[in-house]
Amino acid sequence: MHSLSKKIQERIRQTRLFFLDLDGTVYLGETLIPGARQFVEHLRKQQKRYIFLTNNSSRNAAEYLKKLVALGIPATIENVFTSGQATGIFISRKKPGARLYVVGTRSLARELASYGLSVSDGKGAVDYVVVGFDTELTYDKIRTACELVDRGAGYIATNPDFVCPVGEKKNIPDCGSICFMIEQATGKKPHIIGKPHTDMVDIICRKFNVTKDKAVIIGDRLYTDIMLGRNSGVFTICVLSGESSLSDIKRSPIKPDCIVVSINELNRFFHRPKGL
């Protein structure tokens, strides 16, 4: 077996916790990426922990779980952690009961409210403007957010992603693109919670008492998934089934530890050849 293949196989063998991105890694839109279900089944059978770690805050954890189960992925609510959840934890620790104006979906608003935070229409006092991947975006939301940020409200983004993959090399604007509009109007940038910031990895590693040298991040974005690994000291595997291409990786200063065509390529490392 090639030395790189041996390295990957040994890394998978030693890993206790897998962080799996969703969009572009496990599925594209509503289509499961070939081999994703089998990979998760391998992890489950070998009693390895796996967390679906997503920056996409347009759905809450329960909705992601429903989608994963419908696609045949073995999962419980404990296997899902979103940037919306991480944002709720961050704000509730910083200011319990904070008043929020949310540029996001109704699902994100419900997720944030579940942490004891108050979601408002922006007409009264607001502590924080929270921006997520908003598939229900209106111009009025952008205008209100700009007015509140200009007046001094805290400004938080669930994630920095500029696009969300929805099909073969097809993308739609994500949270980062929405924040770019607000930045151009106000001159202010948000505090970002999701990948590549380490909060999400830190919370999960502490929860399951797993050290970062026993974890792996598998994802498709260099500036979120792979940069998260660099920031947190976790081994990274970049799949080419989503946003990043080989040419992107060659041009970028952000390099993964390993590159595979898709998550399906990793399935062969669970079958140790005889004599190895």
C-alpha positions in Angstrom: 0.0 0.0 0.0 1.2 3.5 -0.8 2.8 5.3 2.2 0.1 8.1 2.1 -2.7 5.4 2.1 -1.0 3.8 5.1 -0.9 7.2 6.9 -4.6 7.7 6.3 -5.5 4.2 7.4 -3.5 4.5 10.6 -5.0 7.9 11.3 -8.5 6.5 10.9 -7.6 3.6 13.1 -6.4 5.9 15.9 -9.1 8.5 15.7 -11.8 8.5 18.4 -13.9 11.5 17.2 -14.8 12.5 13.6 -16.1 15.9 12.7 -18.0 15.6 9.5 -19.1 18.6 7.5 -22.5 18.2 5.8 -23.0 20.4 2.7 -20.6 19.3 0.1 -19.2 16.4 2.2 -22.1 14.2 3.2 -24.7 15.5 0.7 -25.2 18.1 -2.0 -28.6 19.7 -1.6 -31.0 16.8 -1.1 -28.7 14.2 -2.7 -26.5 11.9 -0.6 -22.9 11.7 -1.8 -22.1 8.1 -2.7 -20.3 6.3 0.1 -21.3 8.7 2.9 -23.8 6.3 4.5 -21.3 3.4 4.4 -18.6 5.6 5.9 -20.8 6.5 8.9 -21.8 2.9 9.2 -18.2 2.0 9.5 -17.7 4.5 12.3 -20.8 3.3 14.1 -19.7 -0.3 14.0 -16.3 0.5 15.2 -17.8 2.6 18.1 -16.1 5.8 17.0 -17.8 9.0 17.8 -18.9 11.2 14.9 -20.4 14.7 14.9 -22.0 16.4 11.9 -20.5 19.8 12.3 -22.2 22.4 10.1 -21.9 26.1 9.6 -25.2 26.1 7.8 -27.6 27.8 10.4 -30.7 27.8 8.1 -31.9 24.7 9.9 -31.9 23.8 13.6 -30.3 20.5 14.9 -33.6 18.6 15.0 -34.3 19.5 11.3 -30.8 18.3 10.3 -31.3 15.1 12.2 -34.6 14.5 10.3 -32.8 15.1 7.0 -30.0 12.7 7.9 -32.3 10.0 9.0 -34.4 10.4 5.8 -31.2 9.9 3.8 -30.5 6.7 5.7 -27.6 8.1 7.9 -27.5 6.5 11.3 -27.7 9.5 13.8 -29.3 10.9 16.9 -29.5 14.5 18.1 -26.2 14.0 19.9 -24.5 13.6 16.5 -25.5 17.1 15.3 -23.9 20.4 16.2 -24.7 23.6 14.2 -23.2 27.1 14.1 -26.7 28.2 15.4 -26.3 26.1 18.5 -22.7 27.4 19.0 -24.0 31.0 18.6 -26.7 30.4 21.2 -24.2 28.9 23.7 -21.8 31.9 23.1 -24.4 34.6 23.6 -26.1 33.0 26.5 -22.8 32.7 28.3 -21.9 36.3 27.5 -25.3 37.9 28.3 -28.0 35.5 29.6 -31.5 36.5 28.2 -30.0 38.9 25.6 -32.4 40.6 23.2 -31.6 39.7 19.5 -32.5 40.8 16.1 -32.0 37.8 13.8 -31.3 38.0 10.1 -31.9 34.3 9.6 -34.6 31.7 9.2 -37.4 31.0 11.6 -35.5 27.8 12.5 -32.4 29.7 13.6 -34.6 32.1 15.6 -36.2 29.0 17.4 -32.7 27.6 18.0 -31.4 30.8 19.6 -34.6 31.2 21.7 -34.1 27.7 23.1 -31.0 29.1 24.9 -33.2 31.6 26.8 -32.5 34.4 24.4 -35.2 36.9 23.4 -35.8 37.3 19.6 -37.3 40.7 18.7 -38.6 42.5 15.6 -35.9 45.1 16.1 -38.2 47.9 17.0 -37.1 48.1 20.6 -33.8 47.8 22.4 -31.5 45.1 20.9 -28.3 43.8 22.4 -27.1 41.8 19.4 -27.8 41.6 15.7 -27.3 37.9 14.7 -26.8 37.1 11.0 -27.0 33.5 9.6 -27.6 31.8 6.3 -31.0 33.3 5.6 -33.0 31.5 2.9 -35.9 33.8 4.0 -34.0 37.0 3.5 -35.7 40.3 2.7 -34.5 43.8 2.1 -36.2 45.0 5.2 -34.1 42.6 7.3 -30.9 44.0 5.9 -32.0 47.6 6.4 -33.1 47.0 10.0 -29.8 45.1 10.7 -27.8 48.0 9.3 -29.7 50.6 11.4 -29.2 48.5 14.6 -25.5 48.0 14.0 -25.1 51.7 13.3 -26.8 52.4 16.6 -24.3 50.3 18.5 -25.9 46.8 18.8 -23.4 43.9 19.0 -23.0 42.2 15.7 -22.5 38.4 15.4 -22.4 36.1 12.5 -23.1 32.4 12.8 -20.5 31.6 10.1 -18.3 33.2 7.5 -19.2 31.0 4.4 -19.8 33.1 1.3 -21.6 30.3 -0.6 -23.6 27.2 0.1 -23.3 24.3 -2.4 -26.6 23.1 -3.7 -25.5 20.8 -6.6 -22.7 19.9 -8.9 -20.5 23.0 -8.8 -23.6 25.2 -8.1 -23.7 27.6 -5.2 -26.0 30.1 -3.6 -25.1 33.1 -1.3 -24.5 32.1 2.4 -24.0 34.1 5.6 -20.7 35.6 4.6 -22.3 37.2 1.5 -25.1 38.7 3.6 -22.6 40.1 6.1 -20.7 41.6 3.2 -23.7 43.8 2.3 -24.0 44.9 5.9 -20.3 45.6 6.1 -20.4 47.8 3.0 -23.3 49.8 4.4 -22.0 50.2 8.0 -18.3 49.7 7.8 -18.5 47.1 10.5 -17.6 43.4 10.6 -19.2 40.8 12.8 -17.8 38.6 15.4 -17.9 35.1 13.8 -18.8 32.0 15.8 -18.7 29.1 13.4 -15.8 27.4 11.6 -12.9 28.2 11.3 -13.1 29.6 14.8 -12.4 26.8 17.4 -15.4 27.2 19.7 -17.3 24.3 18.1 -14.5 21.9 18.3 -13.5 22.9 21.8 -17.1 22.4 23.1 -17.4 18.9 21.6 -14.0 17.7 22.6 -14.6 18.8 26.2 -18.1 17.2 26.1 -16.8 13.8 25.0 -13.4 14.0 26.8 -11.4 13.5 23.5 -8.0 15.1 22.9 -7.6 16.9 19.6 -4.8 14.5 18.5 -7.5 11.8 18.5 -9.9 13.8 16.2 -10.2 14.3 12.5 -12.1 17.0 10.5 -13.5 16.0 7.1 -14.9 18.8 4.9 -14.9 20.6 1.6 -14.0 24.2 2.3 -10.5 25.4 2.8 -11.3 28.6 4.7 -13.7 27.0 7.1 -13.3 23.2 7.5 -9.6 23.0 6.8 -8.7 26.3 8.5 -10.6 25.0 11.6 -8.2 22.1 11.7 -5.2 24.4 11.4 -6.6 26.7 14.2 -7.5 23.8 16.5 -4.6 21.4 15.8 -6.8 18.7 14.4 -5.9 16.5 11.4 -7.9 17.5 8.2 -9.1 15.6 5.2 -10.4 17.7 2.3 -13.0 16.2 0.0 -13.3 17.5 -3.6 -17.1 16.8 -3.7 -18.1 20.3 -2.6 -16.6 23.8 -2.9 -12.9 23.2 -3.2 -11.0 21.9 -6.3 -7.4 20.7 -6.7 -6.6 24.0 -8.3 -8.1 25.9 -5.4 -5.9 23.9 -3.0 -2.8 24.5 -5.0 -3.4 28.3 -5.0 -4.4 28.5 -1.3 -2.0 28.9 1.6 -4.4 26.8 3.6 -3.4 23.2 3.0 -5.2 20.1 4.3 -3.3 17.1 5.7 -5.0 14.9 3.1 -7.0 15.2 -0.1 -9.6 12.7 -1.3 -12.1 12.8 -4.2 -15.0 12.2 -1.9 -15.8 10.6 1.5 -16.4 7.3 -0.4 -12.6 7.0 -1.0 -12.2 6.7 2.8 -14.3 3.5 3.0 -11.5 1.3 1.7 -9.3 2.2 4.7 -11.7 0.2 6.9 -10.7 -3.0 5.1 -7.2 -3.9 6.0 -5.5 -5.9 3.2 -4.1 -9.3 4.2 -0.4 -9.2 5.1 -0.4 -5.4 5.8 
